[in-house]
C-alpha cells in the first residue's frame, strides 16, 4: 500500500480544513453560518471510513518514520469521534457567542489531523510536528472568543505553559538523540536494549515524560488544566480534554511501552507513584470546586491517573485498557461538555449552582448530563464503568494489587462531586424557569453521546476485543 | 427457545420505567398504573418461579446464558436456585407494594416511579445473577436510583443522607470490585461464572484473603457495625417506599453476596473468619437494639431495629450450619416483608399526622384501627411471634448457631427481649394510648392503596408463618451446593482458638 493511501484519512481531514479556510477567504461567505461545521463533520465521517479500512494494515512509510497499525488506527478513530462530536454541538455555542464557526471548524480539523498523525509517529521529528500541530491549533481554539477576557487568558496560559512543555520535551528528545544518534524510535529502542546507558538517558526519558505529562494532565504538570478549562470556550475545551489527551496517550504508549522499555527501571517507579498522586490530587481537589468546568478539569486529572495505571501495567491488556478508556472517556466527556455548552447562555460562568433545577428547564439535557456524569463516576453498566474495569483489571493482572486498591478507594471520592452536580440539577430549586433551548446540532451530539455512553457500556465486547487486537501491535 | 421467565421477572420493572419515560408527566394516574402492572407482572412471575422450581432436580433452573464480554469470559447468566427464587419473590413483593405505598406522592410522579422501578430492577438483577460481574453490575446500578430517590423525595436531612449512602455503598462496591478482579486472576479460568468458579480449587491462603475482601465489601451494605452509620440516616431520609425497599431488599444484597460468593467459593475462608463475623453480628444485634430503644423518631427506631435484626442473619451466616444459614436466608425474607410493612405504616402514619416523633402521637388506633392493627402485626412479627414468618427465621438461626457459638447465641437471643421492649412500647405510645391530640381525631384510616400494601404483606407474613416449609425447602435446596464446601467442618469456635489459628496462617 503506498504512503498516500496510508495517509488518506489525515489528507481528507486536512483538505477539509483547508477548503473551509480558503472558501471563507475567497467567497467572503457569512462567517456565522454553520455549514462549515457540517462540511467538517462530513469530512471526518469520510476520513473515519478510510481509517477503519486501515485496520489490519501493518505498514511503515516515509523511511520508517510513520507507521499505520491497529493501535494508530484506533487512536485516529478516537480523534475523529472527538472532533466530530465537538463540531456537531460547537456551532450552536459559537453563533450565540458571535464567534466565526468557519474558523473554529477549520482549526478543529487541523488539530484532528495532528491527533491522527501523532499515534503513527515513529520518529521524534514527526512526533513533535504532530504534537505542535495540535498545540498551535489549541492556542487558536481557546482564544477564539475575541474581546472576552477569560478565553483570551485561557489561550495565553495554554500558549505559555504548552510552549514550556514543548521545550522540555524537545530537550529530552535532543538528549536521547545525542546519546543514540537517531531520532527513529525503532533505532532508539534497539540502542537502549543493547546495553547500559549513562544517567543522561534517564534524564532525557524523564524530560520527555514531563513534556507529554503536560498534555495528559499528569500531576505535577496539571496546573494549567483547571484555569484553561474554566476560561476556554466549552467546545474547544471538550476537544482539548478528549482528543488531545488521547493522542498524547498514544505517544506515551509508543514511547514508554516500547521505545524506553529498556529504561523502565528509571521511569516505571516514578510513573506508578505519579499515577497514584494524580488520582489522589485530581479527586481531592475536585471536591471543593464550584465551577462545573473546573470540576471536570480536576476529574480529567483523576482519569489521567487511572489511565496511567494501565500504562504502567505494560501488558497487552494494559495497552488495550488505555485505548478503550480513551475512547469511552472521550464520548462521556464530550457529551458532558455538549450539555454545558448548550447551557452556557443560561449560567453565570459555569458555576455549579447555576445548574439548579436544570431538570425543570430542560429534562432531556439533564438526563444526558446525569448519564454522562454517572459514566465518568463509573456507575455500571455505562461506558465509564467498563473502562475503569479494564484499567483496574490490567493493574491487578500486572501485580499492582495494592496500588489498584488505593486508586479504587480514592475513586470513591469522585462519587461525591459527580453526584453533587446531579443533586443540584434534580433537587435544587431553579432561580428561573424559562425553558432552555438548543439547536439540532447540539441535539444530535447529545443523542449520539447518550447512545454511545449507554451502548458502549452495555455491549463492550466488540470494542474491547478490537482494542485487545490493536494492543498486539505495540511492538514495532 | 422457551420464554425467559427470569429475565422477564427482572426486567419487567425496567420496561415499566421505559414506558413511563415516554409519557407526559401530567398523566400521573396512568404512570402509577403502569408501575403497578409491571411490578405486578414481576410478582406473578416470581411466584411462578417459586412454585415451578423443581426441588428434586435442584441447581440453577430457568437459566439464560449469553456471552457478554468474552475477553473476560463474562456472561449474562441469570437463573434461579432455591435461594434466588425466594429473594426474587421478596423483591417483587416489596416492589409491588412499594408502588402502592407511593400512590399519594404528587411531586414529580413520573421521575419518582422511573427511579423506584429502576431500583427494583437493579435489586432483582442481583438475586438472579450467576455471573459475579453481572451481579456486581446490578449491585452498583442500585446506588444511583437510591441516591436520587432519597435526595429528591426524602425528608429529614435528605441530601446528607443520600450522599452518605452513596459514598458508603460505593466504598463497599470498590472493595468488592477489587475482590472480583483478584478472584478473576487468581482463578485464571477466564470466567466469572459462579458455577465454574465453585468447581475451582482455591488454596487456603487465597480463600482467607479473598473471603476477607468480599466479606468486607459486602458488609457495608448489610450493614455490619461499625459500617452501619449510613443506614439510619438513609432510612429516615428516604420516602416511604424508599425505606421499604431499603430495609426490605437493599439491606439483603450485602448479606446475600457474602453467602452467594464469599461462603460458596471460599469455604475455608468462611470457616476461618466465622468467629470474627459472629462477634460483629452480636454487636449488631445488641448495640443496634440499644440504639433503637433510645430513639424518639419512629423511623429511626425501625431503622436501628433493622440493623439489629440483620445481626441474626449475620450470626446465622457465621455459624455455617444448614439450619443457621437457612434461618439467615429465611430471615432475609421475613425481615424484608416485615420491615417493609413497618416502614409503610410509619410512612402512612406520618402522611396523616405530619410527625414521626413517637411521644407526639398516641391513641391513633381509635381513629385509624386498620393501620393500628397492621402496625401491631408488624411489631409482633419483629418480636418473632409464632405464626409469623420471623419466628421460623429466628428459631432456625438460633437452633443452627447454638452448637457452634453457644455464648454468642444466648446473647443474640437477648435481642428478642430488647426488640419486644422498644417495638411494643412504640406500638403502645403511637396507637394504643388515649388519644392525645384532638386534631388527630379527624384523621382518615387506610385508603384503598394502603389496603393493598397491608393485605399483600400481612398475607405473606402470616402465610410463611403458618406454612414456612414452602420457602424453607427451597432455601435448603439452594444451600446444598454451598454446604458441600464445608463437608461437615465447623468454624474455629472461640476467639482464642481463632487467634491461635491466625498465628498459624502467618
Interface residues (C-beta under 8 A of the other chain):
Chain A: X359 X374 X379 X380 X381 X385 X386 X389 X392 X393 X396 X397 X401 X404 X405 X408 X409 X411 X412 X415 X416 X419 X420 X422 X423 X426 X427 X460 X461 X464 X465 X468
Chain B: X67 X68 X69 X70 X71 X72 X111 X136 X137 X140 X141 X143 X144 X147 X148 X151 X152 X159 X162 X163 X166 X167 X170 X171 X174 X175 X177 X178 X181 X182 X184 X185
